[in-house]
Amino acid sequence: MIDRRKNEVLDLSFQFALDIIEVYKHLKNSNEYVMSKQLLRSGTSIGANINEAQAALTKKEFISKMSISLKESWETRYWLELLVKSKYLSDYKKKFQIQKDIESIISMLTKIIKSSQNNL
C-alpha cells in the first residue's frame, strides 16, 4: 500500500480534481454541459478511487481500486483531448498544464499497479 505521509499520486490527483472543477465551471460558462459533466465525473473520481485504495484490506483490493482510477484517468484524457480538439478549451489558459498532469497521473498509476502486481 502507499504511505500517506508523502503521497505524490494522491496529492496530484487531489489538485487535479480541483483543476477539473475549474475547467467544468469554465465550460458551463461557455454553455457546454454534456462533455463538461463527463469530464467532471471521470476527473474527480480518479482521486476518490486512489483515496479509497488507501483503505484497502488486501493487496488485490488495492490493485483493483488503483486500476479503476487508471481507467478513469484514461477516460478523463479522452474528454480533455476531445474538448481541446473541438476548441471548447481554446481560451482556457491552463489547458496544457492539465493535459500534462493527466499524463503524469496515468504514468504514476501504471507504475504503482505494475509494482503492486509484481509484489503480489
Sequence and secondary structure as in RCSB ss.txt:
>XXXX:A:sequence
MIDRRKNEVLDLSFQFALDIIEVYKHLKNSNEYVMSKQLLRSGTSIGANINEAQAALTKKEFISKMSISLKESWE
TRYWLELLVKSKYLSDYKKKFQIQKDIESIISMLTKIIKSSQNNL
>XXXX:A:secstr
   SSS HHHHHHHHHHHHHHHHHHHHHHTT  HHHHHHHHHHHHHHHHHHHHTT SSHHHHHHHHHHHHHHHHH
HHHHHHHHHHTTTTTT TTHHHHHHHHHHHHHHHHHHHHHHHHT 
